[in-house]
């Protein structure tokens, strides 16, 4: 049986966004920053558009939702040029940004090499992204944006460069980085909606809950062979008390008793799982599945209480 196939057509950016401020205002909406963040593995929370840096203005000032790291986004509905390359460096220094995103219509080879060079020669905390944006439609449909990441930080190289032992990570740090990298790939193959951050050589991995009040923190403990999933609440005792008042109800919903920790600054609600060998390749997918299931369960259960708190 013959089927008619639709034709994919590329749309000029300025046919939709006449000037760059139009594009900036569109991108600054949370749902569109989520699209961009999904491509680069960063949870982007907007702070301000046209934020001042001396006599200049950065298109979008934002922060990483789970860590608070500053993000600057510079948009260019033209091919890359020296002027905007200089701007992203100026804006990054002005806000001490650690994540720098340059969104463009197209890229000149020399500017791509320049951004690659910046990633190779800056410290492990700083990362530059060069992203091409396109618009596509199918037979008169509404145009759909497509972000193509052309340059991004090499997290493995950055992590190794940051290590105190002359550019070498310890075996444990390498295993942690490998574990979270494979975990991210496991989740991404199952669920494209969940927002995932860039893996790092550490024993925890944060996942956004769509709220600045708290986030999910996943943990691995190689000494005691433990997996953990917890709600991490920073400096909000009122929210923690609300949850504690519903302790029995919450534990019934998550299907097990949790450990409730009310510390001076950070409050946590956590569950753990004992395992035979944290870095066992044959058991890895079972560990990833447990962490993923607990993450989505915690997002669902606690997310409902967060909404109640915010009313």
C-alpha atoms as a printed R data frame, in Angstrom:
    type eleno elety resid chain resno      x      y      z
1   ATOM     1    CA   UNK     A     1  0.000  0.000  0.000
2   ATOM     2    CA   UNK     A     2  1.428  3.323 -1.062
3   ATOM     3    CA   UNK     A     3  1.562  6.018  1.607
4   ATOM     4    CA   UNK     A     4  1.876  9.719  0.965
5   ATOM     5    CA   UNK     A     5  4.796 11.261  2.827
6   ATOM     6    CA   UNK     A     6  4.926 14.880  3.911
7   ATOM     7    CA   UNK     A     7  7.726 17.209  2.865
8   ATOM     8    CA   UNK     A     8  9.965 18.752  5.507
9   ATOM     9    CA   UNK     A     9 10.715 22.418  4.818
10  ATOM    10    CA   UNK     A    10 13.271 24.689  6.457
11  ATOM    11    CA   UNK     A    11 12.034 28.145  7.501
12  ATOM    12    CA   UNK     A    12 14.109 31.315  7.708
13  ATOM    13    CA   UNK     A    13 14.539 32.378 11.334
14  ATOM    14    CA   UNK     A    14 13.657 36.010 10.639
15  ATOM    15    CA   UNK     A    15 10.365 34.972  9.046
16  ATOM    16    CA   UNK     A    16  9.265 34.072 12.583
17  ATOM    17    CA   UNK     A    17 11.484 36.285 14.724
18  ATOM    18    CA   UNK     A    18 12.014 39.560 12.877
19  ATOM    19    CA   UNK     A    19 14.686 40.836 15.250
20  ATOM    20    CA   UNK     A    20 16.894 39.210 17.860
21  ATOM    21    CA   UNK     A    21 14.900 40.595 20.858
22  ATOM    22    CA   UNK     A    22 11.869 38.689 19.507
23  ATOM    23    CA   UNK     A    23 13.869 35.468 19.610
24  ATOM    24    CA   UNK     A    24 15.262 36.302 23.054
25  ATOM    25    CA   UNK     A    25 11.767 36.868 24.474
26  ATOM    26    CA   UNK     A    26 10.624 33.552 22.992
27  ATOM    27    CA   UNK     A    27 13.631 31.608 24.274
28  ATOM    28    CA   UNK     A    28 13.379 33.155 27.758
29  ATOM    29    CA   UNK     A    29 10.052 31.389 28.363
30  ATOM    30    CA   UNK     A    30 10.584 28.398 30.638
31  ATOM    31    CA   UNK     A    31  9.130 25.838 28.227
32  ATOM    32    CA   UNK     A    32 11.562 26.931 25.517
33  ATOM    33    CA   UNK     A    33 14.549 27.034 27.866
34  ATOM    34    CA   UNK     A    34 13.577 23.472 28.762
35  ATOM    35    CA   UNK     A    35 13.942 22.506 25.087
36  ATOM    36    CA   UNK     A    36 17.389 24.058 24.988
37  ATOM    37    CA   UNK     A    37 18.371 22.594 28.351
38  ATOM    38    CA   UNK     A    38 17.319 19.144 27.241
39  ATOM    39    CA   UNK     A    39 19.834 19.270 24.399
40  ATOM    40    CA   UNK     A    40 22.778 20.217 26.597
41  ATOM    41    CA   UNK     A    41 21.865 18.421 29.826
42  ATOM    42    CA   UNK     A    42 21.473 21.582 31.910
43  ATOM    43    CA   UNK     A    43 18.413 22.695 33.886
44  ATOM    44    CA   UNK     A    44 18.003 26.366 32.951
45  ATOM    45    CA   UNK     A    45 15.990 28.735 35.134
46  ATOM    46    CA   UNK     A    46 15.626 32.299 33.758
47  ATOM    47    CA   UNK     A    47 16.564 35.281 35.910
48  ATOM    48    CA   UNK     A    48 16.385 38.278 33.565
49  ATOM    49    CA   UNK     A    49 16.507 39.293 29.921
50  ATOM    50    CA   UNK     A    50 18.676 42.211 28.771
51  ATOM    51    CA   UNK     A    51 20.684 42.046 31.997
52  ATOM    52    CA   UNK     A    52 23.277 44.826 32.269
53  ATOM    53    CA   UNK     A    53 27.022 44.199 32.151
54  ATOM    54    CA   UNK     A    54 28.456 47.701 32.410
55  ATOM    55    CA   UNK     A    55 27.242 49.501 29.271
56  ATOM    56    CA   UNK     A    56 26.366 46.192 27.578
57  ATOM    57    CA   UNK     A    57 23.401 43.861 28.002
58  ATOM    58    CA   UNK     A    58 23.391 40.053 27.923
59  ATOM    59    CA   UNK     A    59 20.359 38.597 26.161
60  ATOM    60    CA   UNK     A    60 19.422 36.116 28.902
61  ATOM    61    CA   UNK     A    61 20.817 35.747 32.401
62  ATOM    62    CA   UNK     A    62 19.832 32.444 34.005
63  ATOM    63    CA   UNK     A    63 20.983 29.857 36.518
64  ATOM    64    CA   UNK     A    64 21.245 26.096 36.735
65  ATOM    65    CA   UNK     A    65 18.216 25.060 38.755
66  ATOM    66    CA   UNK     A    66 19.851 22.440 40.957
67  ATOM    67    CA   UNK     A    67 23.193 24.161 41.631
68  ATOM    68    CA   UNK     A    68 22.561 27.901 41.203
69  ATOM    69    CA   UNK     A    69 25.491 28.204 38.768
70  ATOM    70    CA   UNK     A    70 25.131 31.327 36.634
71  ATOM    71    CA   UNK     A    71 24.290 30.919 32.938
72  ATOM    72    CA   UNK     A    72 24.475 33.508 30.176
73  ATOM    73    CA   UNK     A    73 22.818 33.045 26.795
74  ATOM    74    CA   UNK     A    74 23.742 35.215 23.820
75  ATOM    75    CA   UNK     A    75 21.578 34.965 20.704
76  ATOM    76    CA   UNK     A    76 22.510 35.783 17.127
77  ATOM    77    CA   UNK     A    77 20.115 35.337 14.202
78  ATOM    78    CA   UNK     A    78 23.082 35.627 11.856
79  ATOM    79    CA   UNK     A    79 26.301 33.744 11.277
80  ATOM    80    CA   UNK     A    80 28.832 33.932 14.097
81  ATOM    81    CA   UNK     A    81 31.130 36.963 14.188
82  ATOM    82    CA   UNK     A    82 33.994 38.382 16.236
83  ATOM    83    CA   UNK     A    83 31.719 40.911 17.947
84  ATOM    84    CA   UNK     A    84 29.519 38.265 19.563
85  ATOM    85    CA   UNK     A    85 32.496 36.060 20.411
86  ATOM    86    CA   UNK     A    86 33.892 38.964 22.417
87  ATOM    87    CA   UNK     A    87 30.497 39.595 23.994
88  ATOM    88    CA   UNK     A    88 30.104 36.097 25.437
89  ATOM    89    CA   UNK     A    89 33.503 36.403 27.139
90  ATOM    90    CA   UNK     A    90 32.663 39.888 28.459
91  ATOM    91    CA   UNK     A    91 29.283 38.765 29.790
92  ATOM    92    CA   UNK     A    92 30.723 35.605 31.330
93  ATOM    93    CA   UNK     A    93 33.299 37.636 33.265
94  ATOM    94    CA   UNK     A    94 30.708 40.241 34.271
95  ATOM    95    CA   UNK     A    95 28.431 37.690 35.933
96  ATOM    96    CA   UNK     A    96 31.102 35.118 36.805
97  ATOM    97    CA   UNK     A    97 29.068 32.684 34.714
98  ATOM    98    CA   UNK     A    98 30.077 29.036 34.575
99  ATOM    99    CA   UNK     A    99 27.807 28.018 31.687
100 ATOM   100    CA   UNK     A   100 28.027 30.118 28.520
101 ATOM   101    CA   UNK     A   101 25.625 29.439 25.649
102 ATOM   102    CA   UNK     A   102 25.933 31.052 22.215
103 ATOM   103    CA   UNK     A   103 22.885 30.417 19.994
104 ATOM   104    CA   UNK     A   104 23.350 31.279 16.317
105 ATOM   105    CA   UNK     A   105 21.900 30.839 12.827
106 ATOM   106    CA   UNK     A   106 25.112 29.365 11.431
107 ATOM   107    CA   UNK     A   107 28.740 28.951 12.441
108 ATOM   108    CA   UNK     A   108 31.997 30.031 10.838
109 ATOM   109    CA   UNK     A   109 34.762 27.479 11.196
110 ATOM   110    CA   UNK     A   110 37.170 29.858 12.921
111 ATOM   111    CA   UNK     A   111 34.588 30.697 15.610
112 ATOM   112    CA   UNK     A   112 33.821 27.030 16.217
113 ATOM   113    CA   UNK     A   113 37.529 26.412 16.741
114 ATOM   114    CA   UNK     A   114 37.680 29.416 19.090
115 ATOM   115    CA   UNK     A   115 34.890 28.042 21.311
116 ATOM   116    CA   UNK     A   116 36.532 24.612 21.311
117 ATOM   117    CA   UNK     A   117 39.765 26.307 22.394
118 ATOM   118    CA   UNK     A   118 37.954 28.085 25.254
119 ATOM   119    CA   UNK     A   119 36.648 24.752 26.533
120 ATOM   120    CA   UNK     A   120 40.124 23.258 26.385
121 ATOM   121    CA   UNK     A   121 41.813 26.145 28.203
122 ATOM   122    CA   UNK     A   122 39.325 27.175 30.907
123 ATOM   123    CA   UNK     A   123 38.906 25.519 34.301
124 ATOM   124    CA   UNK     A   124 36.659 22.571 35.047
125 ATOM   125    CA   UNK     A   125 33.803 24.758 36.319
126 ATOM   126    CA   UNK     A   126 33.375 26.700 33.080
127 ATOM   127    CA   UNK     A   127 31.740 25.343 29.944
128 ATOM   128    CA   UNK     A   128 31.003 26.926 26.562
129 ATOM   129    CA   UNK     A   129 28.217 25.727 24.250
130 ATOM   130    CA   UNK     A   130 27.886 26.749 20.610
131 ATOM   131    CA   UNK     A   131 24.407 25.922 19.314
132 ATOM   132    CA   UNK     A   132 22.817 26.274 15.906
133 ATOM   133    CA   UNK     A   133 19.073 26.938 15.842
134 ATOM   134    CA   UNK     A   134 16.818 26.037 12.917
135 ATOM   135    CA   UNK     A   135 13.097 26.129 12.169
136 ATOM   136    CA   UNK     A   136 11.305 23.351 10.290
137 ATOM   137    CA   UNK     A   137  7.712 22.725  9.254
138 ATOM   138    CA   UNK     A   138  5.737 20.007  7.502
139 ATOM   139    CA   UNK     A   139  3.391 21.148  4.740
140 ATOM   140    CA   UNK     A   140  2.310 24.406  6.335
141 ATOM   141    CA   UNK     A   141  2.373 23.256  9.966
142 ATOM   142    CA   UNK     A   142  3.520 25.553 12.748
143 ATOM   143    CA   UNK     A   143  7.322 25.927 12.617
144 ATOM   144    CA   UNK     A   144  9.215 23.732 15.091
145 ATOM   145    CA   UNK     A   145 12.593 24.763 16.543
146 ATOM   146    CA   UNK     A   146 15.595 22.445 16.379
147 ATOM   147    CA   UNK     A   147 18.737 23.016 18.457
148 ATOM   148    CA   UNK     A   148 21.937 21.460 17.139
149 ATOM   149    CA   UNK     A   149 24.815 21.398 19.642
150 ATOM   150    CA   UNK     A   150 28.005 21.999 17.655
151 ATOM   151    CA   UNK     A   151 30.421 22.551 20.554
152 ATOM   152    CA   UNK     A   152 30.094 21.487 24.181
153 ATOM   153    CA   UNK     A   153 32.511 20.956 27.085
154 ATOM   154    CA   UNK     A   154 34.266 17.622 27.290
155 ATOM   155    CA   UNK     A   155 33.222 16.682 30.821
156 ATOM   156    CA   UNK     A   156 35.657 13.791 31.081
157 ATOM   157    CA   UNK     A   157 38.580 15.991 30.068
158 ATOM   158    CA   UNK     A   158 37.445 18.801 32.385
159 ATOM   159    CA   UNK     A   159 37.087 16.438 35.328
160 ATOM   160    CA   UNK     A   160 40.544 14.970 34.798
161 ATOM   161    CA   UNK     A   161 42.048 18.437 34.399
162 ATOM   162    CA   UNK     A   162 40.467 19.479 37.716
163 ATOM   163    CA   UNK     A   163 41.906 16.613 39.732
164 ATOM   164    CA   UNK     A   164 44.611 17.469 42.291
165 ATOM   165    CA   UNK     A   165 46.790 14.486 41.369
166 ATOM   166    CA   UNK     A   166 48.500 16.041 38.387
167 ATOM   167    CA   UNK     A   167 45.628 15.633 35.955
168 ATOM   168    CA   UNK     A   168 44.511 12.156 37.025
169 ATOM   169    CA   UNK     A   169 41.255 11.158 38.693
170 ATOM   170    CA   UNK     A   170 41.286  8.463 41.323
171 ATOM   171    CA   UNK     A   171 39.823  5.086 40.376
172 ATOM   172    CA   UNK     A   172 36.763  5.838 42.492
173 ATOM   173    CA   UNK     A   173 36.179  9.209 40.814
174 ATOM   174    CA   UNK     A   174 36.511  7.628 37.372
175 ATOM   175    CA   UNK     A   175 34.015  4.934 38.376
176 ATOM   176    CA   UNK     A   176 31.585  7.558 39.692
177 ATOM   177    CA   UNK     A   177 31.794  9.534 36.461
178 ATOM   178    CA   UNK     A   178 31.320  6.375 34.418
179 ATOM   179    CA   UNK     A   179 28.371  5.288 36.595
180 ATOM   180    CA   UNK     A   180 26.464  8.569 36.228
181 ATOM   181    CA   UNK     A   181 27.258  8.824 32.509
182 ATOM   182    CA   UNK     A   182 25.786  5.365 31.925
183 ATOM   183    CA   UNK     A   183 22.851  6.161 34.221
184 ATOM   184    CA   UNK     A   184 22.048  9.266 32.192
185 ATOM   185    CA   UNK     A   185 22.166  7.262 28.957
186 ATOM   186    CA   UNK     A   186 19.930  4.581 30.515
187 ATOM   187    CA   UNK     A   187 17.299  7.130 31.553
188 ATOM   188    CA   UNK     A   188 17.461  9.069 28.299
189 ATOM   189    CA   UNK     A   189 16.692  5.880 26.340
190 ATOM   190    CA   UNK     A   190 13.547  5.345 28.450
191 ATOM   191    CA   UNK     A   191 12.330  8.867 29.145
192 ATOM   192    CA   UNK     A   192 12.998 11.973 27.052
193 ATOM   193    CA   UNK     A   193 10.928 14.229 29.317
194 ATOM   194    CA   UNK     A   194 12.998 14.082 32.482
195 ATOM   195    CA   UNK     A   195 15.635 16.801 32.728
196 ATOM   196    CA   UNK     A   196 19.118 15.450 33.344
197 ATOM   197    CA   UNK     A   197 22.300 17.291 34.220
198 ATOM   198    CA   UNK     A   198 25.826 16.671 33.028
199 ATOM   199    CA   UNK     A   199 27.451 13.761 34.939
200 ATOM   200    CA   UNK     A   200 30.365 14.608 37.235
201 ATOM   201    CA   UNK     A   201 32.922 12.531 39.209
202 ATOM   202    CA   UNK     A   202 31.122 12.666 42.541
203 ATOM   203    CA   UNK     A   203 28.952 10.422 44.702
204 ATOM   204    CA   UNK     A   204 25.714 12.321 44.020
205 ATOM   205    CA   UNK     A   205 23.595 13.266 41.013
206 ATOM   206    CA   UNK     A   206 20.885 15.953 41.234
207 ATOM   207    CA   UNK     A   207 17.605 15.847 39.331
208 ATOM   208    CA   UNK     A   208 15.222 18.797 39.105
209 ATOM   209    CA   UNK     A   209 11.682 18.717 40.451
210 ATOM   210    CA   UNK     A   210 10.664 21.903 38.679
211 ATOM   211    CA   UNK     A   211 10.886 23.840 41.933
212 ATOM   212    CA   UNK     A   212 13.556 26.048 43.440
213 ATOM   213    CA   UNK     A   213 12.494 24.822 46.889
214 ATOM   214    CA   UNK     A   214 14.005 21.349 46.566
215 ATOM   215    CA   UNK     A   215 15.369 18.679 44.240
216 ATOM   216    CA   UNK     A   216 15.948 14.942 44.071
217 ATOM   217    CA   UNK     A   217 19.483 13.861 44.982
218 ATOM   218    CA   UNK     A   218 20.628 10.385 43.956
219 ATOM   219    CA   UNK     A   219 23.628  8.952 45.799
220 ATOM   220    CA   UNK     A   220 26.046  6.042 45.491
221 ATOM   221    CA   UNK     A   221 28.265  4.750 48.294
222 ATOM   222    CA   UNK     A   222 30.985  2.377 47.131
223 ATOM   223    CA   UNK     A   223 32.354  1.711 50.628
224 ATOM   224    CA   UNK     A   224 29.039  0.512 52.047
225 ATOM   225    CA   UNK     A   225 27.542 -0.586 48.687
226 ATOM   226    CA   UNK     A   226 24.444  1.575 48.974
227 ATOM   227    CA   UNK     A   227 22.171  3.345 46.517
228 ATOM   228    CA   UNK     A   228 20.183  6.322 47.782
229 ATOM   229    CA   UNK     A   229 17.378  8.609 46.698
230 ATOM   230    CA   UNK     A   230 16.454 11.661 48.707
231 ATOM   231    CA   UNK     A   231 14.602 14.938 48.694
232 ATOM   232    CA   UNK     A   232 17.048 17.772 49.367
233 ATOM   233    CA   UNK     A   233 15.468 20.890 50.875
234 ATOM   234    CA   UNK     A   234 17.695 23.917 51.367
235 ATOM   235    CA   UNK     A   235 16.875 26.565 53.988
236 ATOM   236    CA   UNK     A   236 13.127 25.977 54.031
237 ATOM   237    CA   UNK     A   237 12.082 24.637 57.415
238 ATOM   238    CA   UNK     A   238  8.446 25.496 56.767
239 ATOM   239    CA   UNK     A   239  8.300 23.159 53.765
240 ATOM   240    CA   UNK     A   240 10.047 20.373 55.680
241 ATOM   241    CA   UNK     A   241  7.578 20.732 58.576
242 ATOM   242    CA   UNK     A   242  4.651 20.503 56.152
243 ATOM   243    CA   UNK     A   243  6.059 17.273 54.753
244 ATOM   244    CA   UNK     A   244  6.826 15.910 58.220
245 ATOM   245    CA   UNK     A   245  3.212 16.468 59.243
246 ATOM   246    CA   UNK     A   246  2.249 14.159 56.350
247 ATOM   247    CA   UNK     A   247  4.964 11.611 57.141
248 ATOM   248    CA   UNK     A   248  2.681  8.569 57.420
249 ATOM   249    CA   UNK     A   249  0.804  9.494 54.277
250 ATOM   250    CA   UNK     A   250  4.015 10.120 52.305
251 ATOM   251    CA   UNK     A   251  5.677  6.883 53.395
252 ATOM   252    CA   UNK     A   252  2.562  4.963 52.402
253 ATOM   253    CA   UNK     A   253  2.724  6.554 48.942
254 ATOM   254    CA   UNK     A   254  6.408  5.810 48.414
255 ATOM   255    CA   UNK     A   255  5.945  2.281 49.746
256 ATOM   256    CA   UNK     A   256  8.573  2.297 52.510
257 ATOM   257    CA   UNK     A   257  9.811  4.086 55.586
258 ATOM   258    CA   UNK     A   258 12.170  6.985 54.960
259 ATOM   259    CA   UNK     A   259 14.894  8.598 57.029
260 ATOM   260    CA   UNK     A   260 13.921 12.179 57.967
261 ATOM   261    CA   UNK     A   261 16.895 14.453 58.653
262 ATOM   262    CA   UNK     A   262 16.289 18.036 59.828
263 ATOM   263    CA   UNK     A   263 19.758 19.611 59.840
264 ATOM   264    CA   UNK     A   264 20.659 23.260 60.384
265 ATOM   265    CA   UNK     A   265 20.751 24.225 56.704
266 ATOM   266    CA   UNK     A   266 19.743 21.221 54.608
267 ATOM   267    CA   UNK     A   267 16.736 19.016 55.378
268 ATOM   268    CA   UNK     A   268 16.534 15.599 53.726
269 ATOM   269    CA   UNK     A   269 14.086 12.744 53.289
270 ATOM   270    CA   UNK     A   270 15.875  9.650 52.036
271 ATOM   271    CA   UNK     A   271 15.591  5.973 51.243
272 ATOM   272    CA   UNK     A   272 18.436  3.524 50.670
273 ATOM   273    CA   UNK     A   273 19.026  0.174 49.017
274 ATOM   274    CA   UNK     A   274 21.773 -2.277 49.916
275 ATOM   275    CA   UNK     A   275 23.472 -3.881 46.928
276 ATOM   276    CA   UNK     A   276 26.210 -6.509 46.517
277 ATOM   277    CA   UNK     A   277 28.696 -4.526 44.389
278 ATOM   278    CA   UNK     A   278 28.144 -0.930 43.293
279 ATOM   279    CA   UNK     A   279 30.319 -1.100 40.198
280 ATOM   280    CA   UNK     A   280 29.227 -4.560 39.011
281 ATOM   281    CA   UNK     A   281 28.680 -4.351 35.246
282 ATOM   282    CA   UNK     A   282 26.219 -7.267 35.307
283 ATOM   283    CA   UNK     A   283 24.007 -5.508 37.892
284 ATOM   284    CA   UNK     A   284 24.343 -1.958 36.559
285 ATOM   285    CA   UNK     A   285 21.011 -1.834 34.727
286 ATOM   286    CA   UNK     A   286 19.185 -3.034 37.855
287 ATOM   287    CA   UNK     A   287 20.802 -0.211 39.833
288 ATOM   288    CA   UNK     A   288 19.926  2.344 37.148
289 ATOM   289    CA   UNK     A   289 16.333  1.072 37.072
290 ATOM   290    CA   UNK     A   290 15.981  1.429 40.858
291 ATOM   291    CA   UNK     A   291 17.370  4.970 40.828
292 ATOM   292    CA   UNK     A   292 15.149  5.962 37.904
293 ATOM   293    CA   UNK     A   293 12.012  4.465 39.476
294 ATOM   294    CA   UNK     A   294 12.667  6.208 42.784
295 ATOM   295    CA   UNK     A   295 13.356  9.503 41.011
296 ATOM   296    CA   UNK     A   296 10.055  9.487 39.124
297 ATOM   297    CA   UNK     A   297  8.170  8.307 42.224
298 ATOM   298    CA   UNK     A   298  9.662 11.081 44.369
299 ATOM   299    CA   UNK     A   299  8.948 13.674 41.680
300 ATOM   300    CA   UNK     A   300  5.318 12.560 41.547
301 ATOM   301    CA   UNK     A   301  4.659 12.215 45.291
302 ATOM   302    CA   UNK     A   302  6.633 15.162 46.654
303 ATOM   303    CA   UNK     A   303  5.824 17.372 43.671
304 ATOM   304    CA   UNK     A   304  2.176 17.294 44.699
305 ATOM   305    CA   UNK     A   305  3.010 18.492 48.213
306 ATOM   306    CA   UNK     A   306  5.290 21.224 46.838
307 ATOM   307    CA   UNK     A   307  2.400 22.592 44.791
308 ATOM   308    CA   UNK     A   308  0.239 22.602 47.899
309 ATOM   309    CA   UNK     A   309  2.945 24.486 49.791
310 ATOM   310    CA   UNK     A   310  3.248 27.131 47.067
311 ATOM   311    CA   UNK     A   311 -0.474 27.960 47.044
